[in-house]
């Protein structure tokens, strides 16, 4: 937990650089424009689909035995559309940062904190795009499968945090070390520190619920994973066990 706290502290400290401040603005602005346009064009159709999905779900079938769930489903669908708007913006901004902006962020962090760390280039741009696609597909599939549970009081505070925790670590971990670690080192890092990476993702997911700060979490998350994993790369190379290149 100390390493995670240190990575978060360094991530917030890195935000003071002008390049990082710029990255805090344009991905969110672009994501906001995209989803506002989509909401205007397809909002009504999305609500109708959500209403049908909730009505036909196992939870909806059980609830219909006790009260008119169709009316409740209609209200919940509009509420869900409004509630999902911010997460969709953050997911889009996260993908933009992961695929487009991470090299700039990695170069800044590496030059400031790890100038002597050798770059072994185990990752590629194609690998970055593929990693982002896989992370998004898994996130969307589980979000849709678990959607009825989001309206159950015992589950709705927990499920989004866990899902976004997974999404954060899956999207950023690859790009954080793609330049510096070899392919073998990347696999070893993800195997050895998988639980810690997921915990860091959960902490960032919780921070995203803080007003105002939440909109800048994609950049903070990228920086936090860079700091955490570059430090682990340095430790891995200092350890007695040498990972083959």
Backbone bond lengths (Angstrom), bond angles and torsions (degrees), N, CA, C in turn:
res aa  C-N    CA-C-N  psi(-1)  N-CA   C-N-CA  omega(-1)  CA-C   N-CA-C  phi
1 X - - - 1.470 - - 1.526 111.21 -
2 X 1.336 116.74 -29.17 1.460 120.08 177.95 1.522 111.12 -62.48
3 X 1.357 116.40 -41.46 1.458 120.53 179.55 1.527 110.90 -64.26
4 X 1.332 116.65 -37.75 1.468 120.75 178.99 1.522 110.25 -66.87
5 X 1.328 116.52 -44.06 1.469 120.26 178.19 1.517 111.11 -61.42
6 X 1.337 116.80 -41.37 1.464 120.74 179.38 1.530 110.41 -64.53
7 X 1.329 116.88 -42.01 1.464 120.48 179.33 1.526 111.22 -62.95
8 X 1.326 117.33 -41.00 1.463 121.13 178.69 1.525 111.43 -66.05
9 X 1.335 116.15 -42.81 1.468 119.93 179.44 1.521 110.68 -62.01
10 X 1.324 117.10 -43.96 1.456 120.70 178.98 1.527 111.35 -67.41
11 X 1.329 116.89 -33.71 1.463 120.08 178.21 1.519 111.15 -62.98
12 X 1.340 116.59 -45.88 1.468 119.94 178.90 1.533 110.65 -66.39
13 X 1.334 116.85 -35.59 1.457 119.73 177.71 1.529 111.04 -65.81
14 X 1.327 116.94 -34.88 1.463 121.08 -178.63 1.524 112.43 -69.64
15 X 1.325 117.19 -19.40 1.467 120.59 -179.24 1.524 112.62 -64.66
16 X 1.320 117.03 -18.73 1.472 120.07 -177.27 1.524 112.63 -69.79
17 X 1.328 117.62 -17.19 1.460 119.73 -179.56 1.533 110.19 -71.96
18 X 1.337 118.75 139.33 1.471 121.54 -178.35 1.529 114.12 -54.81
19 X 1.338 117.46 -38.22 1.463 119.65 178.94 1.522 111.45 -62.61
20 X 1.327 116.96 -38.95 1.460 120.74 -179.82 1.530 110.45 -71.74
21 X 1.314 116.87 -36.43 1.464 120.11 177.46 1.524 110.58 -61.93
22 X 1.338 116.57 -39.51 1.467 120.58 177.97 1.530 110.75 -64.75
23 X 1.337 116.11 -39.99 1.465 120.36 179.44 1.524 112.03 -67.43
24 X 1.319 117.62 -21.83 1.455 120.68 178.56 1.532 111.37 -72.99
25 X 1.331 116.73 -17.90 1.467 120.49 -172.33 1.526 113.24 -102.17
26 X 1.341 117.29 -56.15 1.458 117.61 -167.74 1.535 115.17 -69.59
27 X 1.360 121.39 -36.76 1.469 117.82 177.26 1.529 112.54 -63.83
28 X 1.334 117.13 -40.13 1.463 120.33 178.32 1.520 110.33 -66.20
29 X 1.323 117.28 -42.87 1.465 120.93 179.95 1.527 110.57 -61.68
30 X 1.327 116.92 -44.26 1.465 120.35 178.83 1.525 111.21 -63.88
31 X 1.341 117.08 -43.80 1.466 120.77 179.21 1.525 111.27 -63.46
32 X 1.334 117.31 -39.55 1.464 121.08 177.65 1.528 111.50 -61.59
33 X 1.313 116.74 -43.68 1.468 120.43 179.32 1.521 110.90 -63.06
34 X 1.327 116.18 -45.87 1.469 120.91 -178.32 1.519 111.02 -59.77
35 X 1.346 117.11 -49.67 1.463 119.87 -175.10 1.520 113.10 -76.46
36 X 1.298 118.33 -25.65 1.468 120.02 173.79 1.524 110.11 -66.76
37 X 1.320 116.63 -43.99 1.476 120.80 177.87 1.522 110.41 -63.21
38 X 1.331 117.16 -45.12 1.467 120.43 179.55 1.521 112.26 -64.06
39 X 1.332 117.07 -37.29 1.467 120.82 179.16 1.528 110.49 -64.89
40 X 1.320 116.59 -39.65 1.469 120.29 178.80 1.523 110.86 -66.36
41 X 1.343 116.40 -40.58 1.465 120.84 -175.64 1.528 113.17 -78.09
42 X 1.328 117.36 -38.53 1.467 120.29 -170.10 1.527 113.96 -125.48
43 X 1.322 118.71 11.92 1.459 120.83 -176.84 1.521 113.06 -60.92
44 X 1.347 117.61 -46.35 1.468 121.20 -177.65 1.523 111.29 -63.43
45 X 1.339 116.96 -43.04 1.471 120.18 179.64 1.535 111.16 -64.78
46 X 1.323 116.40 -37.32 1.462 120.65 179.66 1.525 111.17 -65.73
47 X 1.328 117.08 -41.10 1.463 121.40 177.96 1.515 110.55 -62.62
48 X 1.341 116.81 -41.67 1.468 120.72 179.47 1.529 110.71 -63.31
49 X 1.336 116.38 -40.74 1.468 119.47 178.58 1.517 111.11 -65.82
50 X 1.343 116.85 -44.29 1.460 120.72 179.06 1.515 111.62 -61.00
51 X 1.323 116.67 -41.00 1.460 120.49 179.41 1.525 110.64 -61.63
52 X 1.336 116.50 -44.03 1.463 120.01 178.32 1.517 112.23 -65.68
53 X 1.327 115.96 -38.83 1.469 120.63 180.00 1.519 110.48 -63.88
54 X 1.327 116.65 -45.29 1.462 120.53 -178.99 1.528 111.39 -67.43
55 X 1.313 116.55 -39.75 1.464 120.68 -178.90 1.521 111.09 -65.22
56 X 1.332 116.99 -38.82 1.467 121.31 -176.60 1.532 113.26 -86.40
57 X 1.328 117.98 -7.06 1.465 120.74 -178.41 1.529 110.94 -73.30
58 X 1.329 115.53 166.59 1.467 120.73 179.38 1.525 110.75 -61.51
59 X 1.329 116.97 -40.58 1.466 120.72 178.04 1.512 110.44 -63.80
60 X 1.351 116.54 -42.28 1.463 120.23 178.78 1.517 112.43 -63.95
61 X 1.356 116.60 -40.80 1.464 120.18 178.31 1.510 111.90 -62.88
62 X 1.332 116.98 -40.67 1.469 120.60 178.10 1.522 111.20 -67.03
63 X 1.335 117.46 -43.51 1.462 121.27 -177.25 1.525 112.19 -67.94
64 X 1.342 116.91 -30.95 1.463 120.66 -178.18 1.526 112.22 -64.52
65 X 1.320 117.20 -20.67 1.456 120.73 178.69 1.529 111.92 -72.02
66 X 1.339 116.33 -19.99 1.456 119.89 -173.13 1.533 113.52 -110.63
67 X 1.332 117.63 -27.35 1.471 120.01 -179.24 1.531 108.67 -159.93
68 X 1.345 117.60 164.71 1.476 120.84 -178.62 1.524 111.62 -68.07
69 X 1.302 115.79 90.42 1.462 120.67 -173.99 1.521 112.47 -71.83
70 X 1.342 118.55 -20.44 1.467 120.78 -179.75 1.524 111.16 -58.33
71 X 1.331 115.24 -42.49 1.467 119.50 -179.62 1.531 109.87 -66.93
72 X 1.316 115.37 -43.74 1.465 120.24 179.09 1.523 110.26 -62.47
73 X 1.340 116.41 -41.00 1.464 120.50 -179.32 1.521 111.14 -63.09
74 X 1.335 117.55 -37.43 1.463 120.71 178.71 1.525 111.01 -64.05
75 X 1.328 116.26 -44.50 1.467 120.52 179.01 1.526 110.51 -65.42
76 X 1.335 115.83 -45.33 1.468 119.75 -179.06 1.526 111.60 -63.51
77 X 1.333 117.62 -32.28 1.459 120.76 -179.65 1.522 111.02 -66.28
78 X 1.339 117.03 -42.48 1.465 119.71 176.69 1.532 111.18 -66.65
79 X 1.334 114.63 -40.10 1.466 118.29 177.49 1.533 110.30 -62.85
80 X 1.352 115.77 -42.70 1.460 120.17 -179.84 1.519 111.54 -61.59
81 X 1.351 116.42 -39.35 1.461 119.83 179.29 1.524 111.01 -61.72
82 X 1.337 115.52 -42.93 1.461 119.72 179.05 1.526 111.45 -68.14
83 X 1.343 115.65 -40.99 1.462 120.23 -178.09 1.529 111.23 -68.30
84 X 1.336 116.60 -35.11 1.462 120.50 -176.81 1.519 113.06 -78.13
85 X 1.332 117.71 -14.59 1.459 120.27 -175.60 1.534 111.74 -59.47
86 X 1.329 116.45 -50.09 1.468 120.13 -178.83 1.535 111.38 -63.98
87 X 1.358 120.23 -47.48 1.465 118.71 177.19 1.525 113.42 -58.84
88 X 1.340 116.67 -37.63 1.468 119.19 179.31 1.529 111.07 -65.19
89 X 1.320 116.05 -39.13 1.465 120.22 176.47 1.529 109.85 -62.80
90 X 1.328 116.86 -44.07 1.464 120.59 -178.77 1.526 111.43 -67.27
91 X 1.333 117.15 -39.45 1.467 120.34 178.17 1.527 110.00 -62.77
92 X 1.326 116.47 -44.71 1.467 120.40 179.73 1.522 111.11 -63.41
93 X 1.326 116.74 -45.12 1.465 120.30 178.49 1.527 110.71 -62.68
94 X 1.331 116.88 -37.60 1.466 121.29 178.14 1.522 111.12 -62.09
95 X 1.339 116.76 -44.25 1.459 120.59 179.22 1.525 111.52 -65.14
96 X 1.329 116.51 -40.07 1.469 120.36 178.49 1.525 110.10 -61.83
97 X 1.322 115.92 -45.90 1.465 120.28 -179.15 1.527 110.94 -65.60
98 X 1.350 116.15 -42.47 1.465 120.02 -177.05 1.523 111.51 -62.83
99 X 1.318 117.21 -42.66 1.459 120.82 -174.31 1.528 112.47 -85.85
100 X 1.337 117.04 -36.83 1.465 120.73 -171.55 1.526 113.24 -102.27
101 X 1.346 116.85 -43.66 1.463 120.25 -168.25 1.523 114.98 -97.42
102 X 1.320 118.52 -16.23 1.468 120.02 -175.23 1.531 113.96 -59.30
103 X 1.337 120.40 -38.76 1.478 118.30 177.91 1.524 113.14 -56.91
104 X 1.341 116.73 -40.74 1.467 120.47 177.57 1.518 110.64 -63.57
105 X 1.330 116.97 -43.00 1.453 121.58 -179.36 1.529 111.18 -66.86
106 X 1.334 116.28 -41.30 1.465 120.41 178.99 1.526 110.38 -63.16
107 X 1.330 116.92 -44.76 1.465 120.18 179.76 1.528 111.12 -61.08
108 X 1.320 116.73 -40.40 1.467 119.99 179.87 1.525 111.06 -64.87
109 X 1.330 117.03 -49.14 1.465 120.78 -178.57 1.520 110.84 -64.84
110 X 1.330 116.70 -44.17 1.461 120.34 -177.93 1.527 111.23 -63.26
111 X 1.332 117.15 -42.29 1.462 120.45 -179.28 1.522 111.63 -65.97
112 X 1.335 116.46 -32.14 1.459 120.80 -176.35 1.526 112.40 -84.50
113 X 1.334 117.09 -42.63 1.465 120.56 -171.52 1.533 113.62 -110.40
114 X 1.335 118.25 -27.89 1.465 120.66 -174.05 1.528 110.88 -133.42
115 X 1.335 118.68 56.09 1.469 120.67 -174.70 1.529 114.02 -65.48
116 X 1.329 117.41 -23.21 1.468 120.11 -177.74 1.530 112.95 -97.75
117 X 1.321 117.84 0.92 1.467 120.66 -177.45 1.532 109.46 -73.99
118 X 1.325 114.94 121.38 1.468 120.31 -177.18 1.529 111.36 -66.53
119 X 1.329 115.61 139.47 1.470 121.49 177.26 1.527 108.36 -95.83
120 X 1.321 115.52 116.96 1.462 120.45 -177.90 1.522 113.35 -107.14
121 X 1.317 117.97 -1.63 1.461 123.14 169.42 1.511 116.41 54.67
122 X 1.328 117.34 50.49 1.461 119.80 179.96 1.511 114.71 -78.21
123 X 1.326 117.39 -14.66 1.456 121.28 -179.53 1.518 111.96 -108.46
124 X 1.326 116.28 165.51 1.458 122.62 179.17 1.518 109.53 -134.33
125 X 1.336 116.99 166.21 1.462 120.48 176.64 1.524 110.47 -64.26
126 X 1.341 116.11 -40.67 1.464 119.40 177.24 1.522 110.90 -61.44
127 X 1.342 115.95 -39.59 1.462 119.58 177.12 1.509 112.02 -64.51
128 X 1.324 117.04 -36.82 1.462 121.41 177.81 1.525 111.00 -63.36
129 X 1.337 115.76 -46.32 1.468 120.26 179.72 1.521 110.36 -63.45
130 X 1.335 116.88 -44.44 1.463 120.79 -179.81 1.522 110.74 -63.26
131 X 1.307 117.39 -42.16 1.463 121.54 178.20 1.525 110.87 -60.41
132 X 1.335 117.23 -42.89 1.460 121.03 178.97 1.520 111.42 -64.98
133 X 1.338 116.77 -39.83 1.473 120.78 179.42 1.522 110.62 -64.89
134 X 1.326 116.83 -45.40 1.472 120.72 179.56 1.521 110.58 -62.09
135 X 1.338 116.74 -44.20 1.465 120.64 179.54 1.521 110.92 -61.04
136 X 1.332 116.68 -42.84 1.465 120.62 -179.48 1.520 111.36 -66.33
137 X 1.320 117.69 -43.52 1.475 121.14 -178.86 1.524 110.64 -62.55
138 X 1.346 116.37 -47.10 1.467 119.77 179.73 1.524 110.39 -62.22
139 X 1.329 116.32 -43.12 1.466 120.93 179.61 1.531 110.90 -61.21
140 X 1.323 117.57 -45.46 1.464 121.14 -178.54 1.525 111.96 -67.77
141 X 1.327 116.76 -41.48 1.469 120.07 -179.33 1.522 110.96 -61.15
142 X 1.331 116.92 -49.26 1.459 119.94 -179.62 1.529 111.65 -68.60
143 X 1.324 117.48 -33.46 1.467 120.22 177.45 1.520 110.90 -63.50
144 X 1.332 116.98 -42.94 1.464 120.80 -179.77 1.530 111.16 -70.46
145 X 1.332 116.54 -41.63 1.468 119.59 -179.98 1.529 111.63 -63.33
146 X 1.323 116.08 -35.82 1.468 120.71 -176.33 1.525 112.99 -96.71
147 X 1.343 117.07 4.60 1.465 120.82 -175.05 1.529 113.77 -53.53
148 X 1.358 120.43 -45.22 1.479 118.53 179.36 1.528 113.34 -58.16
149 X 1.339 117.24 -31.44 1.464 120.17 -177.87 1.525 112.23 -74.07
150 X 1.344 117.07 -16.54 1.461 120.04 178.94 1.528 111.26 -65.22
151 X 1.333 116.59 -18.92 1.461 120.45 -178.84 1.529 112.17 -98.34
152 X 1.332 116.58 3.77 1.461 121.59 176.41 1.527 107.91 -94.22
153 X 1.336 118.15 124.54 1.473 121.04 -174.08 1.523 115.03 -51.91
154 X 1.328 118.29 -35.85 1.456 120.40 -177.43 1.530 112.94 -72.96
155 X 1.341 116.63 -20.38 1.456 120.25 -173.71 1.528 114.17 -107.17
156 X 1.343 117.77 -34.19 1.462 118.78 -169.81 1.525 114.56 -61.05
157 X 1.337 122.01 -31.96 1.470 116.64 177.67 1.537 112.91 -74.67
158 X 1.353 115.72 -23.91 1.464 119.89 -171.49 1.530 112.04 -91.87
159 X 1.329 117.60 -45.27 1.458 120.90 -174.14 1.528 113.54 -58.68
160 X 1.346 119.74 -47.66 1.476 118.36 179.25 1.525 112.91 -59.63
161 X 1.322 116.95 -38.54 1.463 120.42 -179.82 1.531 110.61 -64.22
162 X 1.334 116.79 -44.13 1.459 120.60 179.88 1.528 111.78 -67.06
163 X 1.336 116.14 -41.54 1.464 119.92 -179.45 1.524 111.25 -66.28
164 X 1.324 116.91 -45.05 1.456 119.78 179.74 1.529 111.18 -71.44
165 X 1.338 116.83 -29.36 1.456 119.65 174.34 1.518 110.87 -61.39
166 X 1.336 116.40 -44.29 1.466 120.31 176.21 1.518 110.84 -63.67
167 X 1.326 116.34 -46.13 1.460 120.83 -177.00 1.527 111.24 -60.88
168 X 1.321 116.64 -44.46 1.466 120.73 -179.57 1.528 111.67 -57.96
169 X 1.346 116.01 -51.30 1.452 118.21 -175.38 1.527 111.64 -70.35
170 X 1.330 117.56 -34.81 1.462 119.85 -178.45 1.533 111.12 -69.36
171 X 1.326 116.78 -39.38 1.464 120.44 -177.91 1.523 111.43 -70.70
172 X 1.340 117.36 -45.44 1.463 120.33 -168.84 1.525 114.92 -89.94
173 X 1.315 118.58 -23.64 1.465 118.73 -172.23 1.528 111.76 -64.54
174 X 1.312 117.25 -38.10 1.474 120.19 -178.13 1.524 110.77 -64.59
175 X 1.334 116.00 -52.22 1.460 120.41 -175.49 1.521 112.36 -69.18
176 X 1.341 117.30 -24.99 1.459 120.49 -178.75 1.520 112.31 -63.84
177 X 1.339 116.92 -31.07 1.470 119.87 -176.00 1.522 113.06 -123.70
178 X 1.331 117.72 7.21 1.466 120.31 -176.42 1.524 112.53 -59.63
179 X 1.319 116.91 -34.58 1.470 120.79 -179.25 1.526 112.45 -79.20
180 X 1.323 117.61 -37.41 1.466 120.84 -169.60 1.526 114.23 -96.43
181 X 1.307 118.55 -35.34 1.459 120.61 -176.18 1.529 110.90 -91.99
182 X 1.318 115.88 150.01 1.464 120.28 170.87 1.526 108.47 -76.50
183 X 1.333 116.25 169.16 1.465 119.85 179.49 1.528 110.50 -59.71
184 X 1.338 116.84 -40.37 1.465 120.45 -180.00 1.527 111.00 -67.45
185 X 1.315 116.47 -39.89 1.461 120.36 177.71 1.516 111.14 -64.83
186 X 1.316 117.99 -38.55 1.459 121.15 179.08 1.526 110.67 -61.81
187 X 1.323 116.36 -45.77 1.467 119.46 178.97 1.524 111.03 -62.25
188 X 1.329 117.03 -41.12 1.466 120.93 179.71 1.527 111.07 -65.90
189 X 1.318 117.14 -41.48 1.471 121.11 179.34 1.519 110.91 -62.34
190 X 1.318 117.20 -46.44 1.464 120.57 -178.17 1.523 111.20 -67.48
191 X 1.342 116.74 -32.85 1.464 119.67 177.95 1.523 110.93 -72.49
192 X 1.327 115.71 -45.56 1.461 120.39 -174.04 1.528 112.59 -73.48
193 X 1.325 116.96 -36.93 1.468 120.43 -173.20 1.532 112.53 -114.17
194 X 1.327 116.80 21.79 1.461 120.50 -177.71 1.520 113.39 -56.47
195 X 1.336 117.07 -45.02 1.463 120.78 -178.76 1.533 111.22 -67.16
196 X 1.321 116.48 -40.37 1.464 120.10 179.38 1.528 111.07 -66.55
197 X 1.329 116.68 -37.64 1.461 120.32 177.52 1.525 110.63 -64.37
198 X 1.338 115.93 -40.29 1.463 119.48 178.14 1.528 110.29 -66.25
199 X 1.324 117.32 -39.42 1.460 120.90 178.10 1.531 110.36 -63.50
200 X 1.327 117.10 -42.29 1.465 120.31 176.24 1.527 110.31 -61.14
201 X 1.328 116.93 -40.28 1.461 120.46 177.22 1.518 112.26 -62.17
202 X 1.331 117.18 -38.82 1.465 121.41 178.79 1.524 110.74 -66.95
203 X 1.334 116.84 -43.29 1.467 120.50 178.51 1.529 110.16 -59.72
204 X 1.314 117.25 -43.33 1.465 121.04 178.55 1.517 111.13 -66.78
205 X 1.328 116.88 -34.75 1.464 120.41 176.12 1.521 111.26 -64.00
206 X 1.323 116.67 -38.63 1.464 120.49 176.75 1.529 111.23 -67.12
207 X 1.330 116.76 -40.89 1.463 120.62 178.70 1.529 111.57 -63.76
208 X 1.330 116.21 -28.01 1.468 120.26 -179.54 1.525 112.28 -65.84
209 X 1.340 117.12 -17.86 1.463 120.49 179.47 1.527 112.30 -83.38
210 X 1.319 117.24 -5.29 1.465 120.02 177.79 1.523 108.86 -80.21
211 X 1.342 118.59 126.94 1.469 120.58 -178.99 1.522 111.97 -54.41
212 X 1.322 115.46 144.00 1.466 125.27 -179.76 1.533 111.07 71.74
213 X 1.331 117.16 -56.34 1.465 120.24 -179.68 1.523 110.53 -58.88
214 X 1.334 115.83 -34.99 1.457 120.22 -178.21 1.511 114.11 -55.78
215 X 1.332 117.55 -34.28 1.457 120.30 -178.34 1.528 112.37 -71.69
216 X 1.321 117.19 -19.04 1.459 120.28 -179.46 1.523 112.44 -102.83
217 X 1.327 116.66 3.23 1.456 121.17 -177.16 1.529 113.01 -61.36
218 X 1.345 121.11 -36.69 1.474 118.00 178.65 1.519 113.53 -54.30
219 X 1.331 117.55 -42.10 1.467 120.41 178.74 1.526 110.45 -70.64
220 X 1.329 116.67 -43.52 1.467 120.62 177.78 1.532 109.98 -59.29
221 X 1.325 116.45 -42.51 1.464 120.69 -179.50 1.523 110.87 -62.93
222 X 1.331 116.57 -46.50 1.452 119.01 178.78 1.510 112.17 -58.21
223 X 1.326 116.79 -45.61 1.466 121.12 179.19 1.522 111.68 -64.92
224 X 1.339 116.96 -40.32 1.469 120.31 -179.30 1.522 111.20 -63.23
225 X 1.321 117.44 -43.48 1.462 119.77 179.41 1.525 111.40 -68.84
226 X 1.318 117.77 -34.80 1.465 120.28 175.98 1.524 110.34 -63.06
227 X 1.329 116.61 -49.81 1.458 120.25 179.47 1.531 111.00 -60.08
228 X 1.325 116.50 -46.38 1.465 120.00 -176.72 1.526 111.06 -63.06
229 X 1.329 117.25 -47.38 1.460 119.85 -172.06 1.528 112.89 -80.05
230 X 1.322 119.06 -32.95 1.465 118.54 175.89 1.523 110.82 -65.48
231 X 1.323 116.18 -35.52 1.471 119.49 175.10 1.519 110.55 -64.52
232 X 1.338 116.69 -39.34 1.461 120.03 178.18 1.529 111.45 -67.86
233 X 1.330 117.46 -35.27 1.467 120.27 175.79 1.528 109.99 -60.95
234 X 1.328 115.71 -46.11 1.467 119.78 178.86 1.519 110.79 -60.79
235 X 1.318 117.75 -42.04 1.465 121.39 178.90 1.525 110.95 -64.72
236 X 1.332 115.62 -41.22 1.461 120.22 -178.39 1.521 110.60 -61.34
237 X 1.312 117.08 -39.13 1.467 120.73 -178.96 1.525 112.20 -75.93
238 X 1.319 116.25 -22.14 1.471 119.43 176.68 1.520 112.57 -84.96
239 X 1.332 117.10 -15.12 1.465 120.94 -175.97 1.519 110.55 -76.41
240 X 1.346 116.88 159.36 1.477 120.65 -179.90 1.514 112.97 -62.86
241 X 1.359 116.51 -30.93 1.462 119.32 -178.45 1.514 108.12 -82.23
242 X 1.306 116.61 117.86 1.467 121.55 -177.47 1.515 108.94 -98.76
243 X 1.333 115.94 127.76 1.459 121.25 178.59 1.514 108.04 -86.27
244 X 1.326 117.65 128.03 1.461 120.72 -178.67 1.516 111.61 -65.78
245 X 1.302 115.12 143.19 1.468 120.12 -179.99 1.513 110.61 -84.69
